[in-house]
Amino acid sequence: MFIELTDVLRCPADHPEQYLVLLPEEVVDRAVVRGELGCPVCGETFPIEDGVARLGGPPDIAGTVPALDAGAVAAFLGVTGSGGYVVLVGGAALLGAELATVLDGVHLVALNPPAGVTGGGGTDVSVIGAGRIPLKAGSVRGVVLGAGYGSDPAWLDEAHRVVLPGLRIVGEGPEPAREGWEALGSAEDVWVIRRG
């Protein structure tokens, strides 16, 4: 897990948004390999093992091969310049390593990725397991919801919560019609919306 990601992590427990405190045990090239995250409000602790932050159990949604390639996702997100974070949820996390080369200087968060997706190693990808997006509201430059997540109302709400106003969410599934979202386009169960 990228050590600077701690600045935007929040406790996934059901209480007002609260930062997490990092207690690293092993750090290699700004990546936390082993350690613990703790919430000063509820006292919950979360392990970081083999570079993966485990902030609760992920939902039972199978990670499938994404319908888009990294170039298409980058174009749909419309992210330009370096800095900030983009969240790849479920099967979309399979694009992490390739997308890191396309979105140079943007850090990627692979949330609930399929088996075999790893972070670190100079790839600018942090891996997290959680039952919701454990990031602060309005803190990321884009979210990509893989199959299953892109049609789940709770995950749609989470994506809307964390993306910065005016920026985009890309998803797989039926196009959502939600207040505060501007539909930019959809085809073949892939959609792009902009947060109002």
GUDODREN-415749 format. One record per residue (C-alpha): x negated, y, z negated. Coordinates in steps of 0.1 Angstrom, whole numbers, padded with zeros to 4 digits, always signed. Each point is the difference from the previous one (the first is absolute). Layout:
N
XYZ
...
//
This chain:
196
+0000+0000+0000
-0013+0034+0011
-0009+0018-0033
+0015+0034+0011
+0034-0018+0006
+0004+0003-0038
+0009+0037+0005
+0033-0010+0017
+0008-0032-0017
+0030+0000-0023
+0014-0025-0025
+0025-0023+0017
+0021-0003-0032
+0035+0016-0001
-0008+0032-0018
-0008+0036+0012
-0030+0001+0024
-0033-0005-0019
-0036-0003+0011
-0021-0030-0008
-0033-0001-0018
-0028-0020+0017
-0024-0021-0021
-0025-0013+0026
-0021-0030-0009
-0018-0004+0034
-0002+0026+0028
-0018-0005+0033
-0003+0029+0025
+0030+0019-0015
+0022-0031+0000
+0012-0014-0033
-0006-0038+0001
+0011-0008-0035
+0017+0020-0027
+0033+0011-0015
+0026+0027+0005
+0020+0011-0030
+0031+0022-0005
-0002+0025-0029
+0038+0002-0002
+0012-0037-0001
-0033-0016-0009
+0002-0025+0029
-0034-0011+0014
-0007-0013+0035
-0030-0020+0011
-0023+0007+0029
-0015-0034+0012
-0022-0005+0030
+0008+0036+0011
+0038-0005-0001
+0021+0021-0024
+0029-0021-0013
+0027+0023-0011
+0027-0025-0003
+0013-0028+0021
+0008+0007+0037
+0036-0008+0013
+0007-0033+0017
-0004+0015+0035
-0021-0020+0024
-0028+0020+0018
+0003-0005+0037
-0021+0011+0029
+0009+0037+0007
+0019+0009+0032
-0024+0028+0007
-0037+0003+0005
-0023+0024-0019
+0000+0025+0029
+0038+0002+0002
+0003+0003-0038
-0025+0029+0000
+0019+0018+0028
+0033-0005-0018
-0014+0013-0033
-0014+0031+0017
-0028+0003-0026
-0028+0022+0011
-0032+0009-0018
-0016-0017-0029
+0010-0003-0036
+0030-0013-0019
+0017-0034-0001
+0022-0021+0022
+0019-0029-0015
+0004-0033+0020
+0026-0023-0016
+0004-0037+0005
-0010-0013+0035
-0010+0035+0011
-0031-0004-0023
-0014-0024+0026
-0008+0031+0020
-0021+0015-0028
-0035-0006+0013
+0007+0010+0036
+0021+0030-0011
-0029+0012-0022
-0021+0004+0031
+0028+0019+0019
+0009+0023-0030
-0036+0008-0008
-0004+0015-0035
+0036-0009-0011
+0001-0025-0028
+0025-0029+0004
+0019-0017-0028
+0010-0036+0009
+0030-0007-0022
+0012-0037-0004
-0021-0011+0030
+0002-0036+0014
-0027-0023-0012
-0035+0007+0013
+0002+0038+0000
-0028+0014-0020
-0012+0035-0008
-0034+0016-0006
-0030-0010+0020
-0001+0034+0016
+0035-0004+0015
+0017+0029-0018
+0028-0024-0010
+0013-0004-0036
+0021-0031-0008
+0028+0002-0025
+0027-0025-0011
+0032+0016-0014
+0038-0001-0001
+0002+0037+0012
-0024+0025+0015
-0021+0010-0031
-0010+0034+0013
+0011+0035-0010
+0029+0017+0017
-0010+0020+0031
-0036-0013-0001
-0006-0018+0033
-0003+0010+0037
+0020-0030+0013
+0016-0033-0008
+0004-0031+0023
+0026-0025-0012
-0005-0035+0014
+0028-0024+0009
+0023-0006-0030
-0011+0031-0018
+0012+0023+0028
+0036-0012-0004
+0000-0001-0039
+0018+0031-0015
-0022+0000-0031
-0032+0001+0021
+0014+0026+0023
+0006+0022-0030
-0035-0006-0013
-0015+0009+0034
+0021+0032+0000
-0011+0008-0035
-0038-0003+0006
-0004+0016+0034
-0007+0037+0002
+0029+0022+0014
-0002+0004+0037
-0021-0032+0005
+0010-0034+0014
+0011-0035-0009
-0002-0028+0025
+0020-0032-0006
+0011-0033+0014
+0037-0008-0002
+0032+0018+0009
-0003+0037+0001
+0010+0015-0033
+0025+0029-0002
-0008+0018-0032
+0004+0035-0013
-0031+0021+0002
-0015-0021+0029
-0004+0012+0035
+0000-0029+0025
-0028+0005+0026
+0007-0032+0019
+0007-0037-0001
-0003-0030+0024
+0000-0038-0005
+0003+0002-0038
-0028+0025-0004
+0008+0035-0012
-0017+0032-0009
+0015+0027-0023
-0012+0032-0015
+0006+0010-0035
+0020+0032-0002
//
